[in-house]
Amino acid sequence: MSVEEILANLATVQATISDAARESGRMPDAITLVAVSKTHPAERVRVVLAAGQREFGENRVQEAQAKWPDLRREYPDVRLHLLGPLQTNKVAEAVALFDVIETVDRPKLALALARQMAQAGRRPDCYIQVNTGEEPQKAGVMPAEADAFIQACLKDHGLPVVGLMCIPPTGEAPAPHFAFLREIARRHGLATLSMGMSGDYLTAISLGATHVRIGTAIFGDR
Ligand SMILES: *Cc1c(COP(=O)(O)O)cnc(C)c1O
């Protein structure tokens, strides 16, 4: 992808988000674009930063550690989201580096995050990932356990949980998954819904997404 192509893609995605928001009777700025920069080198990320984009998503702690400290020095107001599974032995690095951890999905991780946040004095926003498709190989708390887990994160661990995240199964219509996630969030009074990727963000916005996570439609194929 050339610089021109990336910038054109970014403008198209921004315009599409605004149009989708208006069609749903929502304000365009009610939806935050998280540009997913995983696997893409820093020079390509810089193009998007220079165009004003500030929220980014990465899947791996190690990759983000290699890429983002320098970019952050150039752009201190960046907000970095962790989108991939988090192992408990990487919690210290994750709390130090990320502003949002979107993949909180099990009690052991919740406890480790709470301890690390207390120790580090840094409290990244947390989203609970829900495995809405109940896929055995996928991360995320199972729907049947979601209510209890969300309450445990808030009450027992005191985590700064502000929202939910899901990745619908590939090859299934995403809308029921997005509607389901929204319903769980509503029950718990959580305002943030991270749902929608390059292939399905229009649907996600129509169902209340506040954050869409978009990689391919901006940076091209990985
Ligand atoms: C890679 C990834 C995305 C971006 O996917 P695209 O289809 O490239 O837009 C969004 N969310 C998560 C959790 C991802 O791993």
The ligand as an SDF file (V2000), in Angstrom:
LIG
                    3D

 15 15  0  0  0  0  0  0  0  0999 V2000
   -7.1730   -8.0750   13.4040 C   0  0  0  0  0  0  0  0  0  0  0  0
   -8.3050   -7.6600   14.2540 C   0  0  0  0  0  0  0  0  0  0  0  0
   -9.1840   -6.6540   13.8400 C   0  0  0  0  0  0  0  0  0  0  0  0
   -9.1120   -5.9690   12.4980 C   0  0  0  0  0  0  0  0  0  0  0  0
   -9.5940   -6.8360   11.5210 O   0  0  0  0  0  0  0  0  0  0  0  0
   -9.7830   -6.3480    9.9850 P   0  0  0  0  0  0  0  0  0  0  0  0
  -10.6880   -7.3760    9.4080 O   0  0  0  0  0  0  0  0  0  0  0  0
   -8.4200   -6.3530    9.3850 O   0  0  0  0  0  0  0  0  0  0  0  0
  -10.3820   -5.0050    9.9990 O   0  0  0  0  0  0  0  0  0  0  0  0
  -10.1850   -6.2750   14.7290 C   0  0  0  0  0  0  0  0  0  0  0  0
  -10.3220   -6.8560   15.9260 N   0  0  0  0  0  0  0  0  0  0  0  0
   -9.5060   -7.8360   16.3540 C   0  0  0  0  0  0  0  0  0  0  0  0
   -9.6940   -8.4340   17.6980 C   0  0  0  0  0  0  0  0  0  0  0  0
   -8.4760   -8.2760   15.5270 C   0  0  0  0  0  0  0  0  0  0  0  0
   -7.6840   -9.2760   15.9390 O   0  0  0  0  0  0  0  0  0  0  0  0
  1  2  1  0
  2  3  1  0
  2 14  2  0
  3  4  1  0
  3 10  2  0
  4  5  1  0
  5  6  1  0
  6  7  2  0
  6  8  1  0
  6  9  1  0
 10 11  1  0
 11 12  2  0
 12 13  1  0
 12 14  1  0
 14 15  1  0
M  END
$$$$
